[in-house]
């Protein structure tokens, strides 16, 4: 199964594509979709939408995994902005007709690290270990996206 994990954001959206089969996990592609704060919101959302649509097609992803929206009551604007980015990502998923899975950050961390309150650096280290990466990705958004894909593969295995 080919799994596309996405850590959505308006400025830097991380993504990672893994293959999950009987032999284990294999990293296919990972990176970021970056938008400029100086651009209009419509242009930024369109860039994310177009990039995610292309990723789904180019990698022939079979499922997309997103982190569930978490909103802190002190930062409602952050949730609003993140919701817009998630919306266009979900739209790309729907238009490409692939399933969508969503996990909370704590569930993803529990599946990958073994602790729901693991730090981002702990997640990053475990992702690198699991996938046998020699070089640590520059952006934490990339390892978070890969962790979502890995967590989904583990959850699938638990159901088999």
Secondary structure as GFF3:
##gff-version 3
##sequence-region A 1 160
A	DSSP	beta_strand	2	7	.	.	.	ID=ss1
A	DSSP	beta_strand	12	21	.	.	.	ID=ss2
A	DSSP	beta_strand	24	34	.	.	.	ID=ss3
A	DSSP	alpha_helix	41	59	.	.	.	ID=ss4
A	DSSP	beta_strand	63	67	.	.	.	ID=ss5
A	DSSP	alpha_helix	76	95	.	.	.	ID=ss6
A	DSSP	beta_strand	99	103	.	.	.	ID=ss7
A	DSSP	alpha_helix	105	112	.	.	.	ID=ss8
A	DSSP	alpha_helix	120	131	.	.	.	ID=ss9
A	DSSP	alpha_helix	140	159	.	.	.	ID=ss10
###
